Structures are given as structure tokens and as C-alpha cells.
Amino acid sequence: MSIYKDPNYSIQERVNDLIQQMTLTEKIAQLGAQWLILDRDGKHHDRELEMSEAGSRQPIEERLKHGLGQITRPLGTHPISAENGVKALNQLQKYLLEKTRLGIPAISHEECLVGLMAKGATLFPSSLNYGHTWNPDLIEEMAQVIGQELRQVGAHHGLAPVLDVSRDVRWGRTEETLGEDPYHVGMLATSYVKGLQSEKRDVLATLKHYVGHSFSEGARNHAPVHLGFKELNDTFLLPFEMAVKLGHAGSVMPAYHDIDNEPCHSSDYLLTTVLRDEWGFDGLIVADYGGVELLASHHGIAADKAEAAALAFNAGLDIELPDDACSSHLKSAIDRGFISIAKIDEIVARILKVKFELGLFENPYCPEDNIQIQTEKAKEIAYKVAVQSIVLLENDGTLPINTQQKIAVVGPTADDQLALLGGYSFPIHLILSSMEDESRASKTILEAIQEQFTNVSYHKGCEILTERHANAPVFPGDVDLAMGQKLASSVSQDTSQIAEAAAVIADADIALVCVGDLAGLFQTGTVGEGSDTDSLDLPGVQQALIDAAIATGKPVVILVTGGRPYNLNGAEDKAAAVIFGWAPGQEGATAIVDIVTGKQSPSGRLTLSIPKNVGAVPYYYNHKLKSSGTPIAYHFGGKYNFGYGLTYTRFDYQQISIANHSVDIDGTIDVSVLIKNSGLVDGCEVVQLYVKDKLCSLVRPIRELKGFTRVNIKAGEFKLINFALPVDMLNFTDSQHRRVVEPGEFEIMIGRAATDILFNEIVTVTGDFKVLPKYWNMVCTSKVSTTI
């Protein structure tokens, strides 16, 4: 038996033995993937290519005979049962083990941002919903379930979470973000990573999109990013650093764009110097789909696919996804002197090390019996995330609603199950593939209302889209053809149904108006990857529907679902209540109606500020003083800002104190706050700690979130919260690209939201200027205790 097949040897010994036996062709095969429609009888066939020219592919057997790095989305590409999907995956793995010379198994990866992307898997709320819970423990618990579903279908690599810090909500991928604060994003993303991977790290979480993807020119997909390293590090790299150092993330995916003219996929500085050398990342760097090829076809920094592959792999890439469009040309790149065999060996060693760590050589097959990818526990957690993420923006006392009232349900999202799902859910992805699946994904809002109310009337009122199909002119991104494209928007402008909907409302006691957007990739929807917008008005004629509803004089509750915040053009002040449900997943309709009826109390808090005008974007709470212009621009700001959200009760902050107003630069700032639930019902408060650097050698934001805790408080009950904020967290990036802390004065703030500060005092940090070590104190801890 060869050493590499014997688990009694160390992983390093097995890697060394296997590499010595591999030909160059076999090594190069490990650097790529194949995206196939797998068959349980082994009769695999090609899927339609979106990334490469169809004529460039060799026969499947030719592409597999030397081995394979990864198998791309065996279950997530087409409607197939989990059982048949696993059998088909095992057939491919069997071929690799028995029909290739060395029998090296492949890693199977699947999308899993909002749950395993496969037919029948649990459809969790959107990533944006995760953020609005402010509950890292719940997100870790949810990710554990997602990880279990991944394992059930033989996947060892999940392409999530997304750590892009939101900056411009016109960006279609806003729905994939956790919010606009880097520390908050880092905390929740790290929890997701820990839950998905488990302590064994037998499933790899993938941090994406590395890095700055959310601050693109004009909020357009793939567009260039204009950032210096200081801001890049303070805002966009911080969550990735936290997830690598605290979560031991197993994989990272570079983003499509360029930063200051350097594409992320070919950035040696980002992929090697920062990620591996400075942070100690020890996992796999995998390309975003087609990202390597774009170095030649879009960015124009490579003459052909061979040179593009050399640029990416020299920079630090390990595996090209979703196929081997460029990695298959590495032999040519070697012959032309673009990349060395030593570099190929270095990369292959990393890939093999991970495969051994995952146990693939000992357990290459996935059990085909008793597959459970949507358990009662999964549904329960999906419901809990949905409930905790729903944000109540306005309420004049109308909510909660008595179920005996006659309620009119109107709006284009009221009876559409897809309106509750994020872009990276399986049913939404099928639209892009022009495939259909009649499976029931979730109950609709209308159905959930009908379950709880005795007298319900309904009218759709208007459409959002006239049609939904794959229609992107180019996949992915922009090319010169964009200048000449004449595609017409499929957003509906038909107002003919609005009068009838208003009549239905006039005949009811109260109205629930359901509006928002529809997730869909690459212009198959109004939000999602490649579905960017130029406005923060609701798509189509939905605003006219809201205005007509309010004009009836009946109490109107506006429910907005979707993947970005929208302006309601004054209706916020006229409506009885406004609820943002985001994309709450398969249990979302029940969660929303439970809040509307008072079975649950709203507890979500905004992690995105809602700009009052599209002219304000990019707008975010942690901006700099001069961001508003001089004089202050009339359109700047937002009525509802980061951290904001109403409940059905009232919380009084009665005692807030700082233990020491002078703290050593190596020390901790201790803050305590006593809170009473002064209302009549139980509720949840999210206590937020902000900091402002009063005098700094570089320009700093007006305030930054540095700590938070979500605390349940019963009616009449007191809770004492103690924060321990490491002075390390008061750092910023200096001109030498170091995280540093300067002594001086810092304003410590406690608030209900970024613009609702209840307490502020100065703490003086003493000591010498400090350059932070590799492993610095990244987390503000909190302790909650009950008092009488």
C-alpha cells in the first residue's frame, strides 16, 4: 500500500508521497473543477456553459481521466431529489477512485448562503435577515443545521457566508450582505463559519467576496472599486480577518472587481501577503465562477486563458471554479515561462492536505439512505431567524391586529411564495437556468393571514414584473456590448388593477399592503446578483398602490419584503404601521403574521440605514463628518438608521456607567447599563455600544459600533448588561498598513440605534502608541444578569 493511502502516516507524509507519484497533468487536474449534470448510472453529461465557449470542451471522460479538484454543485444545478443526487455524486466519485491512476477523490461544493441550494432543502431567510437578528448565537445554530444538510448530500465545501459590508443599497447583492457595519458583519459571519464547519472543520466555509465587492462604482455588479488600503482594511477586510482568526475559516473566494486597477483574482498582496502571510490563513482559495477567465476577457491584463491562469495561481489561487476553463491551459503557461512547476507543486500540496484533513481518502462516498435535509428542527430555526429579523419601523398603535377584524390583503407579493426567498435559494436559481420545479417552497403571506383571520379579502393590485426568465445580455458582468444593448425593462407599469384593490380595502376594517421586490439573478428579478437599480422607489407602480390604499382612509399596514430598503415617499408617516420583512424564507409568512397578530413581538433592528433619497447614496451611519457636504446637502441622511427598530413594549435605560475613565492602552473599557422593560408585554432590546475617536492622526468616522447584545426582558423586569471593550478595538490602519491604537480621548456611547444615543462620556486611553500584534483582541464581550 502506498503511504498516501495509509491513514497511519501523518498528513504531511501522505501529501509528500502522493505528489512524488503524480504527473504534471495529474497535478494540474487538481487545480480545476467540472460542472456536470450527474447521473446515478454514471452517464454524466455536460450542462449548458455560461462561462466559456461551448466548443472548447473535451469529452467528459477525457476531462476526468487524470483526476479532479472539485465537483461543482452536483445537486444545486437542476431539480433532483437528494437521494438521486447523492447516488449520482457517488458514481462520479467511484469513477475517480477506481478508474483514474491514483484514485484521488474530489471535493464536492454547493451554494449554502440561505441554506443548502438543492431541491427539498430548508429555505432559510436571506443573509440580510441574519444581520437584522443581531443574534450571533442563533446564526451559529442555524449554520450548524445548514452544515448538516451539506454533509447529508456529500458536500465538504459550502460557498458561504458573504462578508461584504454594505455601502450602496442600489447594489443588487445588498440582499446577500449582513449589513453596513464591519464589526457586526464580522461577528455574525464568524458565527456562521463556526456553525457550518464545526470544530472538526469537516466542511469548509467560504468567505466571500474578497474584498470590497460592495463598494463598486455606481453600485453596479463587477464594477471597479476605488479604495485606498486604509479604508479597505478598516471597513472591508476586518470581517474577513475576524472570520479567519476567530472562525478558522477553511476557504476564501476572491471577488470579480478590480481595486485601484488590480483585479482581486490576481492580487498577490491580498491573496498571499495579507491573507496567508499576515493572517495565517491555512485553507483553500477558490475562484469565483469565471473569475480567472475574466482577467483576460474583461480586465484585459492577460492575453489568453493560459496567462490568466498563471496570474491567478501565482497570486495565491488554489482551485478554479466552476470548471477548468483556464487551469487546463497551465501546461502552456509553464512552457511559456508564466508559472513554475514548483508553484504548481505548492498549490497541489495545499489541495491534497485539505482533502486528507476532510477524510476523503478514507470516506469518499456519501451514505445514500436516510437522507434528511429538511427536519423539524431546521424549520423551527428558520422560523426563529425570520421572527427575530423582522423590523417594525412605524406603529401608531394599530399593531398587533385583532384577528376578528375584516382584513384586506393586497399587493403583488401577498400571494407569491418566491417573494419571500433570497436570490441564492434553489427556486430562484432555477429561473436563471430556465428550469421549472412545481414543488411548494413555502406558504404565502395571504395563506398565513387566512389561517389566522376569519374574514379575509384579497386583490393583487399590480404586478412587479411582466415576465420572469433568464435574459441577461452577458453572463457575468459588463462588456463593450453593453453600450449597444436595447433590452427593455420587464418591470410592470400597469396601474389598471389599483382601483379594484382600493375598493377591496374600502370594504374592510384594515388593510395589509404587501409590496417589495423579487429576487432574481442577472435581471431575472429586481434585486439580487446582477440586478442592480438606479432608484430607491419601489419597482413599478407599487407606490401608486400604497397611495391609493392610504387614500381610502382605512388603517393601512405596509409590509415590505425583499433584498434592499426602499423609500415610501411619505407613506411612512401616513400608514398605521410599516414592517420590513426582508426575504424571510420558507417560514417567513407565518413569522410575519405572528408578529402582526401579536403572537410574537418584533425584535429586529436595522443593519442598513434607509437613505431618505437616492441622492444620498452611498449612505451609511459610520460615515465621516464631511460626508454630508458643505453646506449639508438637503438630500443627505435617513429617517431610519442603523440599529433602529420598534417593539411592542418600552425599555428604560436607568443606569449607565463606566468603571474607569482612564484606561491603559493594553486594557479594557468596562461599561454597564441597567434596563427595565416598562411596558406590559415581554420584549427584546438590542443594546448598542458606539465609540468616537476624538482626536486622531487620520480622519475617523463620526461613530463606530464596538459592542452589542440582544437581551430578552420580561414585562416589569430589570436586566444588567456589562460590556468589556478591549482598547485594541479602538484601532485604525496607518500609512504603513498596520493596525494601531493611539492614546487619547474616546467618546463612549450607549444607544438604541446609531442616531438614538442615550449616554456618552469620555474615556482617556493612556500609554504609548501601540502597533497591534497578529492576534489582537477583536471582540467586545457582554454579560447579562437579572436584577430585582
N, C-alpha and C positions, 0 to 999 in steps of 0.2 A: 504494500500500500504506500502510495506517495505520501510524503509528510503533509501536504496541504489537505489531504483527505482525513487526516487523523486528528481528532479534537484534543488528543492528549498533548499535542505540541502547542506552544504559545501562538497567538495570532501573528506576531511578527515573523516567527519561524515559518508559519504556513504561507504567509504572503511572500516571503523571500523564495521559498521553494517553488511556488506556483509561477511567479514572474520568470524565474530562470527557465521554466519549461515552455513559456509562451512565445509564439512567433510574433513578429511586428503586426501582422494582420489581426491576430487574436487580441493583441493589446489594444489596437485601435477600435476593435469591435466593442470593447468595454466602455468606450467614451461616447457611445451613441445609444439611441433607443429605437424602437419600432412602434408605430401606431397602426394597429391592425384590427380588423373585425375578427375576433377569435371564434373558433368553432369547437364544440365539445367533442367532435370526432376528429379533430386535428386538421380539418380542411379550412385553414385560415385564409382570409382574403384581404386585399387592400381596401382601405377607406378612401373616399374622395379627398385628394390633397388640397389643403388651403395654404400651405406654406411654400411648396416647391412646385416645380414644373412636373406634370404627370409623367412625361416621357423619360425622366431622369432615373426612374427606379428600376433596380434589378429585380428579378423574380424573388419571391419571399424566401424560398429555400436557400438561395444564394446569399441573401442578407443575413440569414440566421446561422449558416453552417460554421462560422468562426466564433460564435457566441454573441452575447448581447449584454449591454449595460443595464438598460431598463425596459420595461414593458409599459407603454403609455395607456393609461385609463382603460383597462380591459372591460370594465363594467360601465364606465361613465360616458361612453361614446354613443351608445344605442340602447333601446329598450330591451333588456334581457333580464330574466329572473336571476336572483343571486345564486341559486343552485346551478343553473346552466352556465352562468358567468364563471363560477369557480371551477366547474368541470373543464371549461374551455381554457382557462388560465393554467390549470394543472397539465393539460395536454401540451401546451406550449413549453411549460417548464420541463415536462418529461422529454420533449424533443431536445431541449438544450442539455439536459443531463445525460441522455443516452445516445444522442446522435452527433453531438459535437465532440471533438477530440479530447478536450479536457473536462467537459461536463461542468462548466461554471454556471450556476443558477443566475437568473436575472432578478432585479428588484422591480416589483410592481408598484406603480404610483397611481393615486386617484386624487381628484379635487375633493376638498372637505371643508371649505370655509364655513358653510352653513349646514354642515352635516355631510356624510358620505354622498357624493354625487353618483347615485345609482338608483335604479328602479326599486321602489319599495322601501328605501332607507328613510330615516327620520328627517323631516324638513324643519330644521331649526330656524329661529329668527335670523335676520341679517346681522352682519358684523356691527353695523351701526346700532342695532338693538343691544348687542352685547355691551357696547360702550355706555349706553344710557342706563344700564342697571347699576353702574358704579360698584359692582359686586365681583371682585376677583375670585372669591371662593366658589361662587356659583358658576362662573365661566370655566374654572378648572374642573368642576364636577361635570359640566356639560361636555367639555373636551374629552374627558375620560370615556364618556359614552360614545362620542364620535370615534375615538381611538379603538374602542371595542368593535364598532361596526366595520372599521377599516380592517381590523385583524380577521373578522369573520369572512371577508371576501379575499383574503390573501394579500392585502396591500401592506407593505412595510414602509411606505413613504407617502405622506399626505401633503398636498400643496396648500398649506395654510399655516399660520394666520397672516393677515395683512397688517403691516405696521406703518403704512403711510399716514402721516399726520395731516389731517385735512387743512387746507388753506383756502381753496376757492371752490365753493359748493356748486358752481356750474359744472365742475368736472363730473363726468358720468360715474366714475368709480368711487365717488363720495360714499355710496351705499356700502362699499366694502371696507371703509375705514372705521376705526373705533372712536374718532373724534379729533379735536383740534389741539389737544394738549399733549406734549411729548411724554411727560411723566405718567399721566393717566393711561395713554396708549401703551407705554412700556409695562405698566403694572398688569393690565388686563391681558396683553399679548403674552407676557411671561407666564401668567396663569394658564392660558390656553396651551402653551407649549408643554408645561409640566403635566397637564391633564392628558394631552394627546399621547405624549411619549411614554409616560410612566417613568419610574426611577430606572427601569431596565433599558430604556431608550430602544425598545424593540420595534418601534415605529418612529420614523423621522418626521418631525415638524419642519416646515419650510417657511422661513422668514422672507416676506416679500412686500413690496418690490424695492429692492436695494439699489439706490436710495434717492429720496426726493421726488418720487414719481408724481406726488400730489400737488406739486407747485409748478406745473407746466405752464408754458406760455398760453395765455388765454383760456386756461383750464381745458385744453384740447389734448386728447389721447395721443401719447407718444411725443408731444411737442417738447422742444428744448426747455431745460431748467436753468435759470440764471441765479446761481448762488455761490457765495464765497464759502470757504471751508468753515469759518467760524459759525455762521448761521446753520450750515449743513450739519455740523456736529452738535450744536446746542439743541436744535429742534428735530432734525430728521434722523440723525444717526443714534441719538440717545435711546429710543426704544429698542433698536437692534442690539445695541451694546448691552442693555439690560437683559434681553432675551437670550443672548449668547452667554453672558457671565452668570446670570441668576437661573436661567432656564435650561442651560446646556443644550441649546437648540442643535438639531442634527443636520440641518440643511439651510441654505440661503439661496435665493433666486435674485439675480440682478434684474434691473428694470430696463425697459426699452429705450429710454431717452438718453440724451447727452447732457452733461453738466459742464458748462464753460467749454463746450466743443469736444469734450471727451465722452464717448459712449460708455455707459456703465458696464456693458458686457466686455469691454476691452480695457478697463481701468485697473492696471496693476496696483495702483495706490489704494483703491477702495477694496479690491478683492483679495489682495495679498498683504500689503503693508498694514492697513487698518484692521481688516477682518481676521487674518491669521496671525500676523506678527504681533500686533499691539493688543488685540483682544484675546488671542489664544483659541480661536475657533478651530475645531478639530473634525468638522463634518464635511459634507459634500456641497459644492457649489454647482447648482444646476441651472441651465439656461432657461429663460422664459421662452415660450414657444415661438420659434422662428427668430429669436433674438440674435443668434450668431449670423445667420444669413443677412439680416438687416444691416450688419456692418458694411456689407458690400452694396446691397440693393437700395438701401435708404440713406445710411450715413455717408456712404461714399469714401470710406477710409481704407477699404480693401478692394483689390482689383477683381477678385473672384472668391469662390467658396473656400478654396484651399487657404488663401491668405486670411480670410475672415476667421477660419477655424484656428489658424496659428495665432492670430491676435488674441482671441478669446482664451484659448488654452494656456498661452504664455502668461496671460494676465492673472489666471487663477481658476478658471472654469474647470470643472471635473467631468460633467456629462452634458451633452447637447440634448435638449428636448424640443419637440416631441419625437424626433426621428434622428437620422444621421445625415441630413442634407449636406452638412459641411464637414462633420467629423470623418465621413467616409472619404474625404479628399486629403486626409492628413499625410498619407504616403507621399502625395505630390508635394505637400508643404515641406516635408522632410527633405525630399530630393532637391527642392529649390532653396534650402537653407533657411526657411522661415521658422522652423521649430526643431528641437533636437530630440533624439531618441531618449536621452536622459530625462528630458521634461516629460515625455510620454510615460516613461517608467515611474516617475514621481507621482503622476496622476493616477495611473493604474494601481499603484500601491495603496493610494488612499481609497479608491473604489473597492478593492478587494478587502481591505481592512474593515470597511463598513459592512460588507457582505458577510464576513466572518463574524463580526460583532452581532449582526442581526440573526445569526444562527441559520442562515440559508443553506449552508452546505450540509448541515445535519437534518434540517427540517424544510426542505424546499417546497413541499406540497401543502396546500390548504385543505383541511377536513371538509368533505363535501356534504356531510349530514348535519342536521340540527343547526342550520344557519339562522340566526335571529338578528335581523338588522332593524327592527322597529319594536322594541319591547315596551311594556307599560311604564317602566322606569324612564325610558327615553322620552316618551310622550309627556310624562309628568314634568321632567326637567325642561322640555321645550315650552310647556305651558308656563312654568315658573319664570323662565327667561323673558317670555313675552309679557307677562304681567308686570315684572319689575322694570321693563324698559319703556313702557307706555308713559308719555309725558302729557300732563294736563297743563295747558298754557293759560286758559281762561275758564272761569266758572262763576256765574252770578248767583249761585245757589241752586240752579236748576238740577245739577247733578248731585247725588245719584237720582235716577228716574224711577218712579213707581211703575212696576210692570203692568199695572192695571190701566195705565194711560193708553190712549189710542195713538200709536206712533206711526208716522210716515217715514219710510226708509227710501231715500232717493240717491241717485248718483251712479256714475259709471263703474265704481269699484265695489259697489254694495253686493253684487251677486257674481263676482269674478274671483275664483279661487287663486288665480295667478297674481292678482293684485296684492296678495299677502306674502309673496315669495320674493327673495332676493335673486339677483342675476346669476349667482353661482349655485342655484338649486337645479336639480335634474330636469324638472318640467320646463324651466326657462331655457336651458341649454338645448333642448330638443327643437325649439323654434329656430335657432341658428342653423341646426342641421337639417331643417325642413322635414323633420320627422314628427310623427304624432303618436301619442300614447293616451288612451282613453281612461287611464287609471285615475281614481279620485285622489287628489292631493290633500285637500282639506275642506272643511265646511266653509261656506262664505259668511260674511257678516250678516247678510239677510237671513240665512238659515239659523245662525246663532241667535239673532233677535227673535225669530219665530219660535224658537224653543223656549224663550223666557217670557215673551209678551203674549197677551191673549188677543190683542186686536192690532194687526199689522197690515199696512198697505204699502205698496211698492211701485216705484216708477224709476226707470233708468235715467231719464232726464237728458242724457247726451252720451256720446261716445268719446273716448280718448283718441283712439286710432281707428282709421277706416279699414286697415288691414294689418296683419302681423305675419311677416315672413322674412326670410334671410334676404337682405337687399343691399348689403354694404358694397360699395363700388370696388373697394380694395380691402383685403384682409392680410395683415393688420396695418393700420396707420395711414399716413399721408404719402402720396407720390405726386409727380407733376400732373397726372391726370386730373387731380382734384380741381385744378383751375378751370377745366372744361366740362366738369360733370354738371348735369342738369336734372338731378334727381329731385322730385317734388316731395315735400314732407307728407307723411301719411297721418299727421295729427289732424283730427276732425275739426271743422269749423261750422258744423251743422247745429243750429240753435232751434230746430223745428220741434224738438220734444220738450223744451224747457217749460212752456206754458202749461202743458199737461201735467208735468211734475209739480209745478206750483199749485195747481188745482188739487192734486192729491194731498199736498201739505195743508192747504186751506181747510180740508175736511178732517184734519187730525188735531190732536191736542198738542203734539210736539213733533219735531222733525229731526231725524238724523241724516245729515247730508254727507255722503261718502265720496270723497274726491282724492286726487293724488296723481301718482304716475304709475307706469307699468315697467318693470324691469325687463330688459332685453338687450342682449349684446349686439354691438355693431349695427345700431339703428333699427333693431327689431323691436325696440321699446323706446321709452322716453328717458330712461335712466339706466345706467349700467356701463360696462366697459365699451368704449367707443360710442356711447350715446350721451354726448355732452350737450349742453344747452347754452343759449345766449340770453336767457331770461330767467327770473325767479318768479314769474307769474305761473299759475297752474297751466299745464298744457291744454291747448284747445279752448273750449268755451266753458270750462268748469267754473270760472269766476262769475260768468253770467248766470249760471245755475245757482250759485250761492247767493248772489244779489237778489235773484227772483224769489228764492226761499225766504230770505230775510224780509223782503217787501210784503210777504203775506201777513206779517205781524205776529205769527206764531213763534214760540221759542224754538230756536234753531241750534242744534249741536253740530258743529262741524268736525268731522273725522277725516284727518289727512293721513293717508298711508303712502309709502314709497321710500325712495332712497336719497332724498335731499330735502332740506327745508324750503318752503315756499312762502312768498308774501300773499296775504289775502286781501290786500288793498283796502284796508279799513274795516273789513268784515270782522276782524278780530274784536273790535270794540262794540260791534252791533250784535254779535252772536251771543246766545245764552252760555255757550261753552265752546272751547276749542281743544281738541285732543290730537296729538301726533302719535300715531301708532307705528310709524316706520314700516318695515316689512316683517311682521311678527311671526311668520311661519305657519306651520300646519295647525298649531293650537292657538293661533293668534286671534281668530274670530271669537272664540269662547273667552279668551283673556280680555279682549276689548269690551265685550258685552258684560262680563262680570264686573268690570270697573264702572261701566255706565250704570249698572243697576245697584252698585254698592256692595256686591259680594266681595269685592277686593277694593282696597284703597290705592289710588295712584301713587306711585313712588319713584318713577323715572325722573331723571334730571338731564337737561340738555348737555350734550358734549360737543354740540355745534352751536355757535351763535347764529341767530337768524338775522341776516342783514335787512335793514328796513328798505333798501333799494339796491337793485343790481349794480348801480354805480358805485356802491361801497365795496364791492368785492375786488380783490381778496380782503375779507374782513374776518378777524378772529380776536378773541378777547385779549390774548397776550401779545398785543401789538406794541409798537413804540410810541412815545408821546407825539412824535411828529407825523404819525401815520394818518391823522385826521386832516392834515393840511394846515396851511396858514394863510388866511383865516380858516377855521374849521369848515370843511365842506358840508353843505346842507344835507347831502345825501349820506353822510358817514354815520356809522353806528347801527345798533339793532335794539329793538324793543325787548327781545328775549335773548338773553346772553348765556354763555357757558355756565353750567351749574344750576340753571333756573328750572323750576318745576313746582306745581301746586299739589297739595294733598287735600284730603277731606277733614283735616284737623289743623291745629295751630301749635307751633313749637316756640317756646320762650327760652332764649339764651340768658340765663340768670347770673352766672358767674363765669368769667373768663379771666385767666391769669397766666402769667409767665413766671416760671420758677426763678430764673436768674436773668437779669437784664444785661449782664456782661458774661460772655461765654468764650472760652478758649477756642482757637481755630481748629483744634483737634477734638472739640467737644460736641455736645448735643444741646439743642434748644428744646426745653420741656414746656409744653403748653397744655393747660387743662380747661375744659369747658363743661359747665353743668347745664343740662337741657331738660325742660319739663314739657310733656305733652299736655297742653292746657285745654285741649278740645274734648269732645265727647266720644270720639272713636279712636281706636288704635291706629297707629300710623308709623311711617318710616321717614327719618330725616337723613340727609346726606350732609355731613359736617365737612366743611372745606377749609383748608389752611393755605393761605397765599403769602408770598414774600415779594418785597420790592427792595432791590439794591439801591440804597440812597445815593451813593457816590461811587462810581466805578470808572476804571480807566478806559472801558469800552461802553458803548451805548447798550442799555439793557431794556427789556420790556417793562411796561407800566406795572405789571404784576404777573406772577407765575405760580401755578398750583404746585405745592410741595407736599401736600398730605391730604388724605380724605378718609372718611369711614362712613359706612352705611349702617345705621343703627335703628332697630325696631323699638318703639316706645309705646307702651300701653297708655290708654287714656288716664290722665292724672299721675302718671309715673315720671320719676326723675331718672336720668342716666348721666353718669360722669364719664367724659371722654378725655383720655390723656394721650397727647401726641409727643413722640420723641423724634425730633427732626435733626439728623446729623448735619453739622456745619458743612461737611463735604458736599451736600446737595445745593449749597449756595454758589456752586462753581459756574464758570463760564469758560469759553475757549479763547485762548490768547493768540497772538500773532505767530507763535511757534507751534500752533496746533496742539497745545497742551490744555488739559482741563486744570484750571487753577482757581484758588479761593483767595480773595484779598481781604485783609482785616478792614473793619469799618462798621458803619451803621446799616442795619437792615430793618425794614418795616415788616413786622409780623402781623398778619391779618387773619381773622376768622370770619367766615361769612356763609350765607345760604347760597350764594352764587357769586360769580366774579364781579358783578356790579351790585351786589347786595351785601356789603361788608358791615359787620356789626361791631367789630373790635379791631383796633390797630395800635400797636405800641412798638417802640424802637428797642432792638437788641444790639449791643455793641460786640462785635467779634474781635477778640484781641489775639496778639501773637504775630508771627512773621508770615509773609506771603508764602502760600503753600501750593506746590505742584502735586496734584493727586497721584497716588500710586496706581498700579494697574488695577488692583481690586479695591475700589473705593466704596464708601458707604452710600448705597444707591436708594435705600428705602426708608421712608418715614413710617415708623411703626405706630400703632394706636392700640389702646387698651380701653375697653368699655366695661363699666361696672354699674350695678344698680344701687341706688341710694334711696333712703327713706325721706 
